[in-house]
């Protein structure tokens, strides 16, 4: 990534450049300043840190002169990326979000990118409802009603099928990677583990990453595959190593996630990651007796948690998963995002939860003097440049 870039909209062939002060959500608008330069971290005001990873963090930010436009800024440490050999994953995520996934309404959108000496930055669409895991933990008894689970699983299924239609296997579908946008609908995120079934050289970074992979392969000829994803959600064929990765791995993960939403726990879990993987390979799971899981839901889960990838529901015929009785209440898959979404649960104090109304969720913090002071200071710094 060189300078500041943004993800093109479908059919957009403009150069991926950006003028400081432009609205990132409407980049074709005229610039509000005459100075053109790449974004820098000092251009942004940080509202909060909303996620932490092994080599990245995610912050809610806004441009100092446009405080009403919020973004999720993913900050990735370059030294860690190089040291841990993550360049290929970073390059793949950026290329997919800026390319084939740019027109997906159920994928968190990439708005812009930039870099500095130490970090790479991805400016993402901010999903104000948090992630699905948080919604689960805030639900009564830390389980969801089947009606609510059907809503979210149907949208995740549609998102995954959109990815598959574009030759992309997510490989890490789990509640933490399912975001809830401002309308209460699903946005799939974190494509760092994704497998591109139709790879194309798109940048110098990608080329370097591919060369690194080839060089590494010379020293690992006997290694069939590496573990990618999260142990509790990973499909058994990935753990077995030599099996070809297909779209079926995401179907397995949907089965695990559905089980979790309805029971409050994952079907495969043990004291260590290694033991959890062994449990996945054994494939045995039990529905908690206290869980209220319908026969249709159990049949749906059981047909996804099948050891043989090609026999999983929806693999040979994607329509078969949509027509399963578990989704009987879904009358029209083409209008999923037009449905009324469940209320979003959010913490309002230590250990407390509340349902946020539409008017409350859209309110701003303009009356917060400290917040306004930070905006004014950042704006003054920009004006002084």
C-alpha positions in Angstrom: 0.0 0.0 0.0 1.5 3.3 -1.0 0.0 6.6 0.2 -3.7 6.7 0.8 -6.0 4.4 -1.1 -9.6 3.6 -1.0 -11.7 0.6 -2.1 -13.3 1.3 -5.4 -17.1 0.9 -5.8 -18.3 -1.6 -8.4 -17.5 -0.3 -11.8 -15.3 2.5 -10.4 -12.0 2.8 -12.4 -10.7 6.0 -10.8 -7.2 6.1 -9.5 -7.1 5.0 -5.8 -6.0 8.4 -4.5 -7.3 10.6 -1.8 -7.3 14.3 -1.0 -6.9 15.2 2.7 -10.2 16.5 4.1 -12.4 14.6 1.5 -15.3 12.7 2.9 -14.2 9.1 2.7 -17.7 7.9 2.1 -18.0 10.2 -0.9 -14.6 10.4 -2.4 -15.6 11.8 -5.7 -16.8 15.0 -4.1 -14.7 18.1 -4.5 -11.9 18.5 -2.0 -12.5 20.8 1.0 -8.8 21.8 0.9 -6.3 22.4 -1.8 -3.6 20.3 -0.1 -3.1 16.8 -1.3 -1.1 14.3 0.8 -1.6 10.8 2.2 -3.5 10.4 5.5 -1.4 10.2 8.7 -2.5 9.0 12.0 -2.5 12.5 13.4 -5.4 13.3 11.0 -7.7 11.2 13.1 -9.2 11.5 16.6 -9.5 8.2 18.4 -12.9 7.6 20.2 -12.1 4.2 21.6 -10.2 1.0 21.1 -12.7 -1.6 20.0 -10.6 -4.6 19.3 -7.1 -6.1 20.0 -5.3 -8.9 18.1 -1.9 -10.5 18.0 -0.5 -8.0 15.5 -3.3 -5.5 15.2 -5.7 -3.3 17.0 -9.0 -1.7 15.9 -10.0 1.8 16.9 -13.1 3.9 16.4 -11.9 7.1 14.8 -13.0 10.1 12.8 -11.2 12.8 10.7 -10.9 15.8 12.9 -12.8 18.1 10.5 -15.6 15.5 10.0 -16.5 14.2 13.5 -19.9 12.7 12.4 -18.2 10.2 10.0 -16.9 7.3 12.0 -14.6 4.5 10.9 -13.1 1.4 12.3 -9.4 1.8 11.8 -7.4 -1.5 11.8 -3.8 -0.8 12.7 -1.3 -3.5 11.9 2.3 -3.7 13.1 4.7 -4.0 10.2 7.5 -5.6 12.2 5.2 -8.3 13.5 3.8 -8.9 10.0 7.3 -9.5 8.6 8.6 -11.4 11.6 5.6 -13.8 11.7 5.4 -14.2 7.9 1.9 -12.6 7.8 2.5 -10.5 4.6 0.5 -12.9 2.4 -2.5 -12.7 4.7 -2.5 -8.9 4.9 -2.1 -8.6 1.1 -4.9 -11.0 0.5 -7.3 -9.3 2.9 -6.6 -5.9 1.4 -6.9 -7.1 -2.2 -10.2 -9.0 -1.6 -11.8 -6.1 0.2 -10.8 -3.6 -2.5 -11.7 -6.0 -5.3 -14.2 -8.8 -5.5 -15.8 -8.0 -2.1 -16.2 -4.3 -2.6 -19.8 -4.7 -3.8 -21.0 -7.1 -1.1 -23.6 -5.5 1.1 -23.0 -8.1 3.8 -19.2 -7.5 4.1 -17.7 -4.7 6.2 -16.5 -2.2 3.5 -13.0 -1.0 3.1 -13.0 2.8 2.9 -9.3 3.8 2.6 -5.8 2.6 3.4 -2.5 4.2 4.3 0.8 3.4 6.0 3.7 4.9 7.9 7.1 3.7 9.0 5.8 1.3 11.6 2.2 0.4 10.7 -0.3 -0.4 7.9 -3.8 1.0 8.3 -7.1 -0.2 6.9 -10.0 2.2 7.3 -13.2 0.1 7.6 -16.9 0.7 7.8 -17.8 1.1 11.4 -20.5 -1.3 12.6 -22.0 0.3 15.7 -23.8 -2.8 16.9 -20.5 -4.6 17.8 -20.1 -8.3 17.1 -22.4 -11.2 17.3 -20.4 -12.8 20.2 -21.2 -9.7 22.3 -24.8 -9.9 21.4 -24.8 -13.6 22.5 -23.1 -12.9 25.9 -25.6 -10.1 26.6 -28.6 -12.2 25.8 -30.7 -13.6 28.6 -28.9 -16.8 29.9 -26.2 -16.1 27.2 -28.3 -18.0 24.7 -30.5 -16.7 21.8 -34.0 -17.5 21.0 -34.4 -19.6 17.9 -36.1 -16.8 16.1 -33.2 -14.5 16.7 -30.7 -17.2 15.8 -32.5 -17.8 12.5 -32.2 -14.1 11.7 -28.5 -14.0 12.2 -27.6 -17.4 10.8 -29.6 -16.7 7.6 -27.7 -13.5 7.0 -24.3 -15.1 7.8 -25.2 -17.9 5.4 -26.0 -15.4 2.7 -22.8 -13.5 3.4 -20.7 -16.7 3.1 -22.5 -17.7 -0.1 -21.7 -14.3 -1.6 -18.0 -14.9 -0.8 -18.1 -18.4 -2.3 -19.7 -17.1 -5.5 -16.6 -14.8 -5.8 -14.1 -17.6 -5.2 -13.4 -16.7 -1.6 -13.4 -19.1 1.4 -13.4 -17.1 4.7 -12.0 -19.9 6.8 -12.7 -18.1 10.2 -16.4 -17.7 10.4 -17.3 -17.2 14.1 -19.5 -14.8 16.1 -16.5 -12.5 16.8 -16.1 -12.0 13.0 -19.8 -11.2 12.4 -20.5 -7.5 13.0 -23.8 -5.8 13.4 -24.2 -2.6 11.5 -26.3 0.5 12.4 -29.4 -1.1 11.0 -29.0 -4.3 13.0 -28.0 -6.4 10.1 -24.9 -8.6 9.6 -21.5 -7.6 8.1 -18.8 -10.3 7.8 -15.3 -9.1 8.7 -11.7 -10.1 9.1 -10.6 -11.8 5.9 -7.0 -12.2 7.1 -7.4 -16.0 7.0 -9.3 -16.1 3.8 -8.4 -18.4 0.9 -8.6 -16.9 -2.5 -9.5 -19.6 -5.0 -8.9 -17.1 -7.9 -5.6 -15.3 -6.9 -4.4 -12.5 -9.1 -1.2 -10.5 -8.6 -2.5 -7.0 -7.6 0.5 -5.3 -6.0 4.1 -5.5 -5.1 3.2 -6.6 -1.6 1.3 -9.5 -3.0 4.2 -10.5 -5.3 6.7 -10.4 -2.4 4.3 -12.4 -0.3 3.9 -15.0 -3.0 7.7 -15.3 -3.4 8.0 -15.8 0.4 5.5 -18.6 0.2 7.4 -20.3 -2.6 10.7 -20.0 -0.7 9.1 -21.3 2.5 7.7 -24.3 0.6 11.2 -25.5 -0.4 11.9 -26.0 3.3 8.5 -27.6 4.1 7.9 -30.1 1.2 6.4 -32.6 3.5 4.0 -30.2 5.2 0.6 -30.5 3.4 -1.2 -27.6 5.0 -1.0 -25.2 7.9 -3.6 -24.6 10.6 -5.7 -21.5 9.7 -8.7 -20.2 11.7 -9.9 -20.8 15.3 -9.7 -24.2 16.9 -13.3 -24.4 18.1 -14.7 -23.5 14.7 -12.2 -25.1 12.3 -13.3 -28.0 10.1 -11.7 -31.4 10.6 -10.3 -31.6 7.1 -8.1 -28.6 7.8 -6.7 -30.3 11.0 -6.0 -33.4 9.0 -3.7 -31.4 6.9 -3.6 -32.9 3.4 -7.2 -32.4 2.4 -7.9 -29.8 -0.2 -9.6 -26.7 1.3 -13.1 -26.1 -0.1 -16.0 -23.9 0.6 -17.3 -26.7 2.9 -15.1 -25.4 5.7 -17.3 -22.4 6.1 -20.4 -24.5 6.2 -18.9 -26.5 9.1 -18.2 -23.2 10.9 -21.9 -22.1 10.4 -22.9 -25.3 12.1 -20.7 -24.6 15.1 -21.9 -21.1 15.3 -25.6 -22.1 15.2 -25.0 -24.6 18.0 -23.3 -21.9 20.0 -26.1 -19.3 19.6 -28.7 -21.8 20.7 -26.9 -23.4 23.5 -24.4 -20.8 24.7 -21.4 -23.1 24.1 -19.5 -24.5 21.2 -19.9 -28.2 20.5 -16.1 -28.9 20.6 -14.2 -27.5 23.5 -11.5 -28.8 25.9 -8.8 -27.6 28.3 -6.2 -26.8 25.6 -6.2 -25.9 21.9 -4.7 -29.2 21.1 -7.4 -31.2 23.0 -10.0 -29.0 21.4 -8.6 -30.0 17.9 -8.8 -33.6 19.0 -12.4 -33.2 19.9 -13.1 -31.7 16.5 -11.5 -34.7 14.8 -13.5 -37.1 16.9 -16.6 -35.2 15.8 -18.7 -36.1 18.9 -21.0 -33.5 20.5 -24.0 -33.5 22.8 -26.8 -30.9 23.0 -27.1 -29.6 26.6 -30.2 -31.0 28.1 -31.3 -27.6 29.4 -31.0 -26.0 26.0 -34.2 -25.3 24.0 -33.2 -26.6 20.6 -35.9 -27.6 18.1 -35.7 -30.8 16.0 -35.4 -28.6 12.9 -32.4 -26.7 14.4 -30.7 -30.0 15.5 -31.2 -31.4 12.0 -29.7 -28.3 10.5 -26.6 -28.4 12.7 -26.2 -32.2 12.3 -26.2 -31.9 8.5 -23.5 -29.2 8.7 -21.2 -31.0 11.2 -20.7 -33.9 8.9 -17.1 -35.3 8.7 -17.2 -35.7 4.9 -17.0 -32.1 3.4 -18.9 -32.9 0.2 -21.9 -34.3 2.2 -22.4 -31.1 4.2 -25.7 -29.3 3.7 -25.3 -26.7 1.0 -22.0 -27.8 -0.5 -23.3 -29.6 -3.6 -26.4 -27.4 -3.9 -26.4 -24.0 -2.1 -30.2 -23.8 -2.4 -30.5 -26.9 -0.2 -29.3 -25.0 2.9 -31.8 -22.2 2.2 -34.7 -24.5 1.9 -34.0 -26.3 5.2 -36.9 -26.2 7.7 -34.6 -24.3 10.1 -35.2 -21.3 7.8 -38.9 -21.9 7.4 -39.6 -18.3 8.5 -37.4 -16.8 5.8 -39.8 -16.2 3.0 -37.6 -14.4 0.5 -33.8 -14.6 0.6 -33.4 -11.7 -1.8 -34.9 -9.3 0.7 -33.2 -10.5 3.9 -31.7 -7.0 4.6 -35.1 -5.4 4.3 -36.4 -7.3 7.3 -36.7 -5.7 10.7 -33.6 -6.6 12.7 -33.7 -7.6 16.4 -32.9 -5.0 19.0 -29.2 -4.5 19.6 -28.1 -5.1 23.2 -25.3 -2.9 24.5 -23.6 -2.4 27.8 -24.5 0.9 29.5 -22.6 0.5 32.7 -20.4 -2.0 34.6 -22.0 -5.4 34.2 -25.3 -4.0 32.8 -27.1 -4.3 29.5 -29.8 -2.4 27.8 -31.7 -2.3 24.6 -30.8 0.8 22.6 -33.6 2.4 20.7 -33.1 3.8 17.2 -33.1 7.4 18.5 -30.7 6.6 21.3 -28.3 4.7 19.0 -28.1 7.6 16.6 -27.5 10.2 19.2 -24.1 12.0 19.2 -21.9 13.2 22.0 -21.7 16.8 20.9 -22.4 18.0 24.4 -19.4 16.2 25.8 -17.0 19.1 26.5 -13.9 16.8 26.7 -14.8 15.2 23.3 -15.4 18.6 21.7 -12.0 19.9 23.1 -10.2 16.9 21.4 -11.9 17.7 18.1 -11.0 21.4 18.3 -7.4 20.6 19.1 -7.1 18.1 16.3 -8.7 20.6 13.9 -6.4 23.3 14.9 -3.4 21.1 14.4 -4.6 20.3 10.8 -5.2 24.0 10.1 -1.6 24.8 11.2 -0.1 22.4 8.6 
